[in-house]
Every structure is written in structure tokens, then in C-alpha cells.
Amino acid sequence: GGLRELIRPWLVRAGLSWASRPSRDNGVTWSIGKKIGLGLTLIIGSGLAAMTVFYRSAESTATALRLIGEKGHPVSAAAYELEINVIGTGLGVMKYMQTPLPEHRVRVEKDESEFARFKTQYDAFAATQLEKQLADKIAALYGQFISLGKGLMRRKDEADALARAFTAEFQSIDDSIEEKIQAGTEDK
């Protein structure tokens, strides 16, 4: 059995009702450790998959921007600014995933608004059909990129909240067990 079976006798003696009830899981026992491991594996797995898509979207956007940058100067300048904002968005998301501070989220929002501003500027300078098609492709790719980035930050917030809730619940159970053990020790 696992940790649950090891602590069950203590919990039953402590009078915790869930510990004294028989399991209704048809012989399949999932210990707390296995549940936590599965949860973390799912969070990490989905995060890695999203990061892979995020990285590939950034590469596609950068490639499209380089194609635009090879054209005339005003268009080229706007294209380079777009690229800077794509890179800034990616860095902001990556930093937020590492350390979820509000300033990283603000950076992503700032880069998103600057991207929109330079996209408008680029559209004004785009003269050929190819430049206009590339601008549309860049806008679509960046839309996916920013959506994915915001989704990753939201998932990071959810995972952190889940970890805090789990820690608080575990601490509450631990405190309750400790109280019951102390009460049992004082009775003797």
C-alpha cells in the first residue's frame, strides 16, 4: 500500500472519519504520491507540448519577418520592430513561466500593443501583394503565438494556485493529525 496504508492506523486512532472508511475503488489504490505524480506529470507534459508549439510559432513568425525585412527600408524598419516585439513577447512569457511576477505579464502586454502599432505601420508601407500576404500571415501567426503565451501564463497561475491549495490542505491534515497524537499522548 503506500503512504495512505502506513498512516491509516494512526488516522483511525486519531478519529479522522475518512481514514476509517473502507476504500470503494474496486481494488485499485491510488496513493497521494501517485495522484500528485500523475497531476504534476500532466501539468509538465501539457506545458512542454505548449512550449514546443510556442517555440515553433516563434520560428515561423521570425522567418516571415525576415522575408519582409529583405524589402524596402520603411517596410524593413517596421518588420524589424515586429520581430523585436515577437521576441519580447516570447521572453516575457518565458520569464513569467520561470518567475511569475507581474512585470513579466506587463511586458507581454506592452509587446502585444507595440506589435499591433507596428503592424499598422507595416500595412501602410506594404506595396506589393506578397508584402500584404506576409503581413496577414504574420498577424495570424502572432495571434496564435500571443494566445498560446497567455494560455501558458494562465496555466502557470492555475498550477501555482493548485500547489498552494494542496500545500495548505496537506498542512491542515498534518496539523490535525499532530493535534490528535498530542491529545493521545497527554491522556496517558
CNS distance restraints for C-alpha pairs under 8 A (distance, minus, plus):
assign (resid   1 and name CA) (resid   5 and name CA) 5.31 0.50 0.50
assign (resid   1 and name CA) (resid   6 and name CA) 7.40 0.50 0.50
assign (resid   1 and name CA) (resid  29 and name CA) 7.60 0.50 0.50
assign (resid   1 and name CA) (resid  31 and name CA) 7.68 0.50 0.50
assign (resid   2 and name CA) (resid   6 and name CA) 6.52 0.50 0.50
assign (resid   2 and name CA) (resid  31 and name CA) 5.88 0.50 0.50
assign (resid   3 and name CA) (resid   7 and name CA) 6.25 0.50 0.50
assign (resid   3 and name CA) (resid  31 and name CA) 6.62 0.50 0.50
assign (resid   3 and name CA) (resid  32 and name CA) 7.39 0.50 0.50
assign (resid   3 and name CA) (resid  33 and name CA) 7.73 0.50 0.50
assign (resid   4 and name CA) (resid   8 and name CA) 5.85 0.50 0.50
assign (resid   4 and name CA) (resid  31 and name CA) 6.15 0.50 0.50
assign (resid   4 and name CA) (resid  32 and name CA) 7.14 0.50 0.50
assign (resid   5 and name CA) (resid   9 and name CA) 7.70 0.50 0.50
assign (resid   7 and name CA) (resid  11 and name CA) 6.21 0.50 0.50
assign (resid   8 and name CA) (resid  12 and name CA) 6.03 0.50 0.50
assign (resid   8 and name CA) (resid  19 and name CA) 5.67 0.50 0.50
assign (resid   8 and name CA) (resid  20 and name CA) 7.50 0.50 0.50
assign (resid   9 and name CA) (resid  13 and name CA) 6.19 0.50 0.50
assign (resid  10 and name CA) (resid  14 and name CA) 6.04 0.50 0.50
assign (resid  11 and name CA) (resid  15 and name CA) 6.27 0.50 0.50
assign (resid  11 and name CA) (resid  16 and name CA) 5.53 0.50 0.50
assign (resid  11 and name CA) (resid  19 and name CA) 5.75 0.50 0.50
assign (resid  11 and name CA) (resid  20 and name CA) 7.60 0.50 0.50
assign (resid  11 and name CA) (resid 177 and name CA) 6.91 0.50 0.50
assign (resid  12 and name CA) (resid  16 and name CA) 5.83 0.50 0.50
assign (resid  12 and name CA) (resid  17 and name CA) 7.22 0.50 0.50
assign (resid  12 and name CA) (resid  19 and name CA) 5.62 0.50 0.50
assign (resid  12 and name CA) (resid  20 and name CA) 5.26 0.50 0.50
assign (resid  14 and name CA) (resid 177 and name CA) 6.71 0.50 0.50
assign (resid  14 and name CA) (resid 180 and name CA) 5.12 0.50 0.50
assign (resid  14 and name CA) (resid 181 and name CA) 6.68 0.50 0.50
assign (resid  14 and name CA) (resid 184 and name CA) 7.90 0.50 0.50
assign (resid  15 and name CA) (resid  20 and name CA) 7.93 0.50 0.50
assign (resid  15 and name CA) (resid 180 and name CA) 7.89 0.50 0.50
assign (resid  16 and name CA) (resid  20 and name CA) 7.02 0.50 0.50
assign (resid  17 and name CA) (resid  21 and name CA) 6.70 0.50 0.50
assign (resid  25 and name CA) (resid  29 and name CA) 6.72 0.50 0.50
assign (resid  30 and name CA) (resid  34 and name CA) 5.94 0.50 0.50
assign (resid  30 and name CA) (resid  35 and name CA) 6.36 0.50 0.50
assign (resid  31 and name CA) (resid  35 and name CA) 6.28 0.50 0.50
assign (resid  32 and name CA) (resid  36 and name CA) 6.06 0.50 0.50
assign (resid  33 and name CA) (resid  37 and name CA) 5.93 0.50 0.50
assign (resid  34 and name CA) (resid  38 and name CA) 5.97 0.50 0.50
assign (resid  35 and name CA) (resid  39 and name CA) 6.07 0.50 0.50
assign (resid  36 and name CA) (resid  40 and name CA) 6.05 0.50 0.50
assign (resid  37 and name CA) (resid  41 and name CA) 5.95 0.50 0.50
assign (resid  38 and name CA) (resid  42 and name CA) 6.13 0.50 0.50
assign (resid  39 and name CA) (resid  43 and name CA) 6.22 0.50 0.50
assign (resid  40 and name CA) (resid  44 and name CA) 5.95 0.50 0.50
assign (resid  41 and name CA) (resid  45 and name CA) 5.76 0.50 0.50
assign (resid  42 and name CA) (resid  46 and name CA) 5.99 0.50 0.50
assign (resid  43 and name CA) (resid  47 and name CA) 6.01 0.50 0.50
assign (resid  43 and name CA) (resid 159 and name CA) 7.45 0.50 0.50
assign (resid  44 and name CA) (resid  48 and name CA) 6.05 0.50 0.50
assign (resid  45 and name CA) (resid  49 and name CA) 6.20 0.50 0.50
assign (resid  46 and name CA) (resid  50 and name CA) 6.07 0.50 0.50
assign (resid  47 and name CA) (resid  51 and name CA) 6.01 0.50 0.50
assign (resid  47 and name CA) (resid 152 and name CA) 7.11 0.50 0.50
assign (resid  48 and name CA) (resid  52 and name CA) 6.15 0.50 0.50
assign (resid  49 and name CA) (resid  53 and name CA) 6.46 0.50 0.50
assign (resid  50 and name CA) (resid  54 and name CA) 5.97 0.50 0.50
assign (resid  50 and name CA) (resid 148 and name CA) 7.20 0.50 0.50
assign (resid  50 and name CA) (resid 152 and name CA) 7.27 0.50 0.50
assign (resid  51 and name CA) (resid  55 and name CA) 6.00 0.50 0.50
assign (resid  52 and name CA) (resid  56 and name CA) 6.23 0.50 0.50
assign (resid  53 and name CA) (resid  57 and name CA) 6.05 0.50 0.50
assign (resid  54 and name CA) (resid  58 and name CA) 6.30 0.50 0.50
assign (resid  54 and name CA) (resid 145 and name CA) 6.10 0.50 0.50
assign (resid  54 and name CA) (resid 148 and name CA) 6.43 0.50 0.50
assign (resid  54 and name CA) (resid 149 and name CA) 7.05 0.50 0.50
assign (resid  55 and name CA) (resid  59 and name CA) 6.33 0.50 0.50
assign (resid  56 and name CA) (resid  60 and name CA) 6.23 0.50 0.50
assign (resid  57 and name CA) (resid  61 and name CA) 6.12 0.50 0.50
assign (resid  57 and name CA) (resid 141 and name CA) 6.50 0.50 0.50
assign (resid  57 and name CA) (resid 142 and name CA) 7.74 0.50 0.50
assign (resid  57 and name CA) (resid 144 and name CA) 7.52 0.50 0.50
assign (resid  57 and name CA) (resid 145 and name CA) 5.92 0.50 0.50
assign (resid  58 and name CA) (resid  62 and name CA) 6.05 0.50 0.50
assign (resid  58 and name CA) (resid  86 and name CA) 7.13 0.50 0.50
assign (resid  58 and name CA) (resid  87 and name CA) 7.71 0.50 0.50
assign (resid  58 and name CA) (resid  90 and name CA) 7.56 0.50 0.50
assign (resid  58 and name CA) (resid 142 and name CA) 7.98 0.50 0.50
assign (resid  58 and name CA) (resid 145 and name CA) 6.85 0.50 0.50
assign (resid  59 and name CA) (resid  63 and name CA) 6.14 0.50 0.50
assign (resid  60 and name CA) (resid  64 and name CA) 6.26 0.50 0.50
assign (resid  60 and name CA) (resid 141 and name CA) 7.45 0.50 0.50
assign (resid  61 and name CA) (resid  65 and name CA) 6.14 0.50 0.50
assign (resid  61 and name CA) (resid  83 and name CA) 7.85 0.50 0.50
assign (resid  61 and name CA) (resid  86 and name CA) 7.75 0.50 0.50
assign (resid  61 and name CA) (resid 138 and name CA) 5.85 0.50 0.50
assign (resid  61 and name CA) (resid 141 and name CA) 6.05 0.50 0.50
assign (resid  61 and name CA) (resid 142 and name CA) 6.79 0.50 0.50
assign (resid  62 and name CA) (resid  66 and name CA) 6.15 0.50 0.50
assign (resid  62 and name CA) (resid  83 and name CA) 6.25 0.50 0.50
assign (resid  62 and name CA) (resid  86 and name CA) 7.81 0.50 0.50
assign (resid  63 and name CA) (resid  67 and name CA) 6.41 0.50 0.50
assign (resid  64 and name CA) (resid  68 and name CA) 6.46 0.50 0.50
assign (resid  64 and name CA) (resid 134 and name CA) 6.51 0.50 0.50
assign (resid  64 and name CA) (resid 137 and name CA) 7.66 0.50 0.50
assign (resid  64 and name CA) (resid 138 and name CA) 6.50 0.50 0.50
assign (resid  65 and name CA) (resid  69 and name CA) 6.03 0.50 0.50
assign (resid  65 and name CA) (resid  79 and name CA) 5.75 0.50 0.50
assign (resid  65 and name CA) (resid  80 and name CA) 7.19 0.50 0.50
assign (resid  65 and name CA) (resid  82 and name CA) 7.42 0.50 0.50
assign (resid  65 and name CA) (resid  83 and name CA) 6.29 0.50 0.50
assign (resid  65 and name CA) (resid 134 and name CA) 7.99 0.50 0.50
assign (resid  65 and name CA) (resid 138 and name CA) 7.25 0.50 0.50
assign (resid  66 and name CA) (resid  70 and name CA) 6.45 0.50 0.50
assign (resid  66 and name CA) (resid  79 and name CA) 7.66 0.50 0.50
assign (resid  67 and name CA) (resid  71 and name CA) 7.65 0.50 0.50
assign (resid  68 and name CA) (resid  75 and name CA) 7.28 0.50 0.50
assign (resid  68 and name CA) (resid  76 and name CA) 6.46 0.50 0.50
assign (resid  68 and name CA) (resid  79 and name CA) 6.26 0.50 0.50
assign (resid  68 and name CA) (resid 131 and name CA) 6.56 0.50 0.50
assign (resid  68 and name CA) (resid 134 and name CA) 7.07 0.50 0.50
assign (resid  69 and name CA) (resid  75 and name CA) 6.96 0.50 0.50
assign (resid  69 and name CA) (resid  76 and name CA) 4.22 0.50 0.50
assign (resid  69 and name CA) (resid  77 and name CA) 7.34 0.50 0.50
assign (resid  69 and name CA) (resid  79 and name CA) 5.57 0.50 0.50
assign (resid  69 and name CA) (resid  80 and name CA) 6.60 0.50 0.50
assign (resid  70 and name CA) (resid  76 and name CA) 6.63 0.50 0.50
assign (resid  71 and name CA) (resid  75 and name CA) 6.70 0.50 0.50
assign (resid  71 and name CA) (resid  76 and name CA) 5.96 0.50 0.50
assign (resid  72 and name CA) (resid  76 and name CA) 5.66 0.50 0.50
assign (resid  73 and name CA) (resid  77 and name CA) 5.92 0.50 0.50
assign (resid  74 and name CA) (resid  78 and name CA) 6.28 0.50 0.50
assign (resid  74 and name CA) (resid 122 and name CA) 7.82 0.50 0.50
assign (resid  74 and name CA) (resid 125 and name CA) 6.57 0.50 0.50
assign (resid  75 and name CA) (resid  79 and name CA) 6.07 0.50 0.50
assign (resid  75 and name CA) (resid 122 and name CA) 5.69 0.50 0.50
assign (resid  75 and name CA) (resid 125 and name CA) 5.57 0.50 0.50
assign (resid  75 and name CA) (resid 126 and name CA) 6.39 0.50 0.50
assign (resid  76 and name CA) (resid  80 and name CA) 6.17 0.50 0.50
assign (resid  77 and name CA) (resid  81 and name CA) 6.33 0.50 0.50
assign (resid  78 and name CA) (resid  82 and name CA) 6.24 0.50 0.50
assign (resid  78 and name CA) (resid 118 and name CA) 5.75 0.50 0.50
assign (resid  78 and name CA) (resid 119 and name CA) 7.31 0.50 0.50
assign (resid  78 and name CA) (resid 121 and name CA) 6.49 0.50 0.50
assign (resid  78 and name CA) (resid 122 and name CA) 5.27 0.50 0.50
assign (resid  79 and name CA) (resid  83 and name CA) 6.26 0.50 0.50
assign (resid  79 and name CA) (resid 118 and name CA) 7.77 0.50 0.50
assign (resid  79 and name CA) (resid 122 and name CA) 6.78 0.50 0.50
assign (resid  80 and name CA) (resid  84 and name CA) 6.19 0.50 0.50
assign (resid  81 and name CA) (resid  85 and name CA) 6.31 0.50 0.50
assign (resid  81 and name CA) (resid 115 and name CA) 7.61 0.50 0.50
assign (resid  81 and name CA) (resid 118 and name CA) 6.57 0.50 0.50
assign (resid  82 and name CA) (resid  86 and name CA) 6.26 0.50 0.50
assign (resid  82 and name CA) (resid 115 and name CA) 5.51 0.50 0.50
assign (resid  82 and name CA) (resid 118 and name CA) 6.12 0.50 0.50
assign (resid  82 and name CA) (resid 119 and name CA) 6.86 0.50 0.50
assign (resid  83 and name CA) (resid  87 and name CA) 6.19 0.50 0.50
assign (resid  84 and name CA) (resid  88 and name CA) 6.02 0.50 0.50
assign (resid  85 and name CA) (resid  89 and name CA) 5.97 0.50 0.50
assign (resid  85 and name CA) (resid 111 and name CA) 5.01 0.50 0.50
assign (resid  85 and name CA) (resid 112 and name CA) 7.05 0.50 0.50
assign (resid  85 and name CA) (resid 114 and name CA) 6.78 0.50 0.50
assign (resid  85 and name CA) (resid 115 and name CA) 5.66 0.50 0.50
assign (resid  86 and name CA) (resid  90 and name CA) 6.28 0.50 0.50
assign (resid  86 and name CA) (resid 111 and name CA) 7.33 0.50 0.50
assign (resid  86 and name CA) (resid 115 and name CA) 7.46 0.50 0.50
assign (resid  86 and name CA) (resid 142 and name CA) 7.36 0.50 0.50
assign (resid  87 and name CA) (resid  91 and name CA) 6.14 0.50 0.50
assign (resid  88 and name CA) (resid  92 and name CA) 5.98 0.50 0.50
assign (resid  88 and name CA) (resid 107 and name CA) 7.55 0.50 0.50
assign (resid  88 and name CA) (resid 108 and name CA) 7.06 0.50 0.50
assign (resid  88 and name CA) (resid 111 and name CA) 6.22 0.50 0.50
assign (resid  89 and name CA) (resid  93 and name CA) 6.22 0.50 0.50
assign (resid  89 and name CA) (resid 107 and name CA) 7.20 0.50 0.50
assign (resid  89 and name CA) (resid 108 and name CA) 4.84 0.50 0.50
assign (resid  89 and name CA) (resid 109 and name CA) 7.97 0.50 0.50
assign (resid  89 and name CA) (resid 111 and name CA) 5.73 0.50 0.50
assign (resid  89 and name CA) (resid 112 and name CA) 7.03 0.50 0.50
assign (resid  89 and name CA) (resid 146 and name CA) 7.39 0.50 0.50
assign (resid  89 and name CA) (resid 149 and name CA) 7.92 0.50 0.50
assign (resid  90 and name CA) (resid  94 and name CA) 6.13 0.50 0.50
assign (resid  90 and name CA) (resid 108 and name CA) 7.86 0.50 0.50
assign (resid  90 and name CA) (resid 149 and name CA) 7.39 0.50 0.50
assign (resid  91 and name CA) (resid  95 and name CA) 5.99 0.50 0.50
assign (resid  92 and name CA) (resid  96 and name CA) 6.09 0.50 0.50
assign (resid  92 and name CA) (resid 104 and name CA) 5.09 0.50 0.50
assign (resid  92 and name CA) (resid 105 and name CA) 6.69 0.50 0.50
assign (resid  92 and name CA) (resid 107 and name CA) 5.88 0.50 0.50
assign (resid  92 and name CA) (resid 108 and name CA) 5.34 0.50 0.50
assign (resid  93 and name CA) (resid  97 and name CA) 6.18 0.50 0.50
assign (resid  93 and name CA) (resid 104 and name CA) 6.97 0.50 0.50
assign (resid  93 and name CA) (resid 105 and name CA) 7.26 0.50 0.50
assign (resid  93 and name CA) (resid 108 and name CA) 6.75 0.50 0.50
assign (resid  93 and name CA) (resid 149 and name CA) 5.87 0.50 0.50
assign (resid  93 and name CA) (resid 150 and name CA) 7.62 0.50 0.50
assign (resid  93 and name CA) (resid 152 and name CA) 7.65 0.50 0.50
assign (resid  93 and name CA) (resid 153 and name CA) 6.78 0.50 0.50
assign (resid  94 and name CA) (resid  98 and name CA) 6.37 0.50 0.50
assign (resid  95 and name CA) (resid  99 and name CA) 5.90 0.50 0.50
assign (resid  95 and name CA) (resid 100 and name CA) 7.34 0.50 0.50
assign (resid  95 and name CA) (resid 104 and name CA) 6.43 0.50 0.50
assign (resid  96 and name CA) (resid 100 and name CA) 4.33 0.50 0.50
assign (resid  96 and name CA) (resid 101 and name CA) 6.21 0.50 0.50
assign (resid  96 and name CA) (resid 104 and name CA) 5.43 0.50 0.50
assign (resid  96 and name CA) (resid 105 and name CA) 6.74 0.50 0.50
assign (resid  96 and name CA) (resid 153 and name CA) 6.75 0.50 0.50
assign (resid  97 and name CA) (resid 152 and name CA) 7.59 0.50 0.50
assign (resid  97 and name CA) (resid 153 and name CA) 6.50 0.50 0.50
assign (resid  97 and name CA) (resid 156 and name CA) 6.42 0.50 0.50
assign (resid 100 and name CA) (resid 104 and name CA) 7.20 0.50 0.50
assign (resid 100 and name CA) (resid 153 and name CA) 7.99 0.50 0.50
assign (resid 100 and name CA) (resid 156 and name CA) 7.78 0.50 0.50
assign (resid 100 and name CA) (resid 157 and name CA) 7.75 0.50 0.50
assign (resid 101 and name CA) (resid 105 and name CA) 7.14 0.50 0.50
assign (resid 102 and name CA) (resid 106 and name CA) 6.24 0.50 0.50
assign (resid 103 and name CA) (resid 107 and name CA) 6.14 0.50 0.50
assign (resid 104 and name CA) (resid 108 and name CA) 6.43 0.50 0.50
assign (resid 105 and name CA) (resid 109 and name CA) 6.38 0.50 0.50
assign (resid 106 and name CA) (resid 110 and name CA) 6.08 0.50 0.50
assign (resid 107 and name CA) (resid 111 and name CA) 6.11 0.50 0.50
assign (resid 108 and name CA) (resid 112 and name CA) 6.11 0.50 0.50
assign (resid 109 and name CA) (resid 113 and name CA) 6.31 0.50 0.50
assign (resid 110 and name CA) (resid 114 and name CA) 6.17 0.50 0.50
assign (resid 111 and name CA) (resid 115 and name CA) 5.91 0.50 0.50
assign (resid 112 and name CA) (resid 116 and name CA) 6.42 0.50 0.50
assign (resid 112 and name CA) (resid 146 and name CA) 7.52 0.50 0.50
assign (resid 113 and name CA) (resid 117 and name CA) 6.33 0.50 0.50
assign (resid 114 and name CA) (resid 118 and name CA) 6.13 0.50 0.50
assign (resid 115 and name CA) (resid 119 and name CA) 5.90 0.50 0.50
assign (resid 116 and name CA) (resid 120 and name CA) 6.28 0.50 0.50
assign (resid 117 and name CA) (resid 121 and name CA) 6.44 0.50 0.50
assign (resid 118 and name CA) (resid 122 and name CA) 5.96 0.50 0.50
assign (resid 119 and name CA) (resid 123 and name CA) 6.09 0.50 0.50
assign (resid 119 and name CA) (resid 135 and name CA) 7.52 0.50 0.50
assign (resid 119 and name CA) (resid 139 and name CA) 7.70 0.50 0.50
assign (resid 120 and name CA) (resid 124 and name CA) 6.38 0.50 0.50
assign (resid 121 and name CA) (resid 125 and name CA) 6.63 0.50 0.50
assign (resid 122 and name CA) (resid 126 and name CA) 6.01 0.50 0.50
assign (resid 122 and name CA) (resid 135 and name CA) 7.63 0.50 0.50
assign (resid 123 and name CA) (resid 132 and name CA) 7.01 0.50 0.50
assign (resid 123 and name CA) (resid 135 and name CA) 7.02 0.50 0.50
assign (resid 126 and name CA) (resid 131 and name CA) 5.45 0.50 0.50
assign (resid 126 and name CA) (resid 132 and name CA) 5.91 0.50 0.50
assign (resid 127 and name CA) (resid 131 and name CA) 6.66 0.50 0.50
assign (resid 127 and name CA) (resid 132 and name CA) 7.39 0.50 0.50
assign (resid 128 and name CA) (resid 132 and name CA) 6.42 0.50 0.50
assign (resid 129 and name CA) (resid 133 and name CA) 6.12 0.50 0.50
assign (resid 130 and name CA) (resid 134 and name CA) 6.07 0.50 0.50
assign (resid 131 and name CA) (resid 135 and name CA) 6.11 0.50 0.50
assign (resid 132 and name CA) (resid 136 and name CA) 6.30 0.50 0.50
assign (resid 133 and name CA) (resid 137 and name CA) 6.21 0.50 0.50
assign (resid 134 and name CA) (resid 138 and name CA) 6.01 0.50 0.50
assign (resid 135 and name CA) (resid 139 and name CA) 6.15 0.50 0.50
assign (resid 136 and name CA) (resid 140 and name CA) 6.22 0.50 0.50
assign (resid 137 and name CA) (resid 141 and name CA) 6.08 0.50 0.50
assign (resid 138 and name CA) (resid 142 and name CA) 5.90 0.50 0.50
assign (resid 139 and name CA) (resid 143 and name CA) 5.99 0.50 0.50
assign (resid 140 and name CA) (resid 144 and name CA) 6.43 0.50 0.50
assign (resid 141 and name CA) (resid 145 and name CA) 6.06 0.50 0.50
assign (resid 142 and name CA) (resid 146 and name CA) 5.94 0.50 0.50
assign (resid 143 and name CA) (resid 147 and name CA) 6.05 0.50 0.50
assign (resid 144 and name CA) (resid 148 and name CA) 6.05 0.50 0.50
assign (resid 145 and name CA) (resid 149 and name CA) 6.11 0.50 0.50
assign (resid 146 and name CA) (resid 150 and name CA) 6.05 0.50 0.50
assign (resid 147 and name CA) (resid 151 and name CA) 6.08 0.50 0.50
assign (resid 148 and name CA) (resid 152 and name CA) 6.14 0.50 0.50
assign (resid 149 and name CA) (resid 153 and name CA) 6.35 0.50 0.50
assign (resid 150 and name CA) (resid 154 and name CA) 6.10 0.50 0.50
assign (resid 151 and name CA) (resid 155 and name CA) 6.09 0.50 0.50
assign (resid 152 and name CA) (resid 156 and name CA) 6.10 0.50 0.50
assign (resid 153 and name CA) (resid 157 and name CA) 6.27 0.50 0.50
assign (resid 154 and name CA) (resid 158 and name CA) 6.25 0.50 0.50
assign (resid 155 and name CA) (resid 159 and name CA) 6.01 0.50 0.50
assign (resid 156 and name CA) (resid 160 and name CA) 6.09 0.50 0.50
assign (resid 157 and name CA) (resid 161 and name CA) 6.12 0.50 0.50
assign (resid 158 and name CA) (resid 162 and name CA) 6.08 0.50 0.50
assign (resid 159 and name CA) (resid 163 and name CA) 6.11 0.50 0.50
assign (resid 160 and name CA) (resid 164 and name CA) 6.17 0.50 0.50
assign (resid 161 and name CA) (resid 165 and name CA) 6.12 0.50 0.50
assign (resid 162 and name CA) (resid 166 and name CA) 6.02 0.50 0.50
assign (resid 163 and name CA) (resid 167 and name CA) 6.05 0.50 0.50
assign (resid 164 and name CA) (resid 168 and name CA) 6.12 0.50 0.50
assign (resid 165 and name CA) (resid 169 and name CA) 6.10 0.50 0.50
assign (resid 166 and name CA) (resid 170 and name CA) 5.96 0.50 0.50
assign (resid 167 and name CA) (resid 171 and name CA) 5.99 0.50 0.50
assign (resid 168 and name CA) (resid 172 and name CA) 6.12 0.50 0.50
assign (resid 169 and name CA) (resid 173 and name CA) 6.25 0.50 0.50
assign (resid 170 and name CA) (resid 174 and name CA) 6.05 0.50 0.50
assign (resid 171 and name CA) (resid 175 and name CA) 6.00 0.50 0.50
assign (resid 172 and name CA) (resid 176 and name CA) 6.15 0.50 0.50
assign (resid 173 and name CA) (resid 177 and name CA) 6.14 0.50 0.50
assign (resid 174 and name CA) (resid 178 and name CA) 6.06 0.50 0.50
assign (resid 175 and name CA) (resid 179 and name CA) 6.09 0.50 0.50
assign (resid 176 and name CA) (resid 180 and name CA) 6.26 0.50 0.50
assign (resid 177 and name CA) (resid 181 and name CA) 6.10 0.50 0.50
assign (resid 178 and name CA) (resid 182 and name CA) 6.02 0.50 0.50
assign (resid 179 and name CA) (resid 183 and name CA) 6.02 0.50 0.50
assign (resid 180 and name CA) (resid 184 and name CA) 6.09 0.50 0.50
assign (resid 181 and name CA) (resid 185 and name CA) 6.15 0.50 0.50
assign (resid 182 and name CA) (resid 186 and name CA) 6.15 0.50 0.50
assign (resid 183 and name CA) (resid 187 and name CA) 6.36 0.50 0.50
assign (resid 184 and name CA) (resid 188 and name CA) 6.90 0.50 0.50
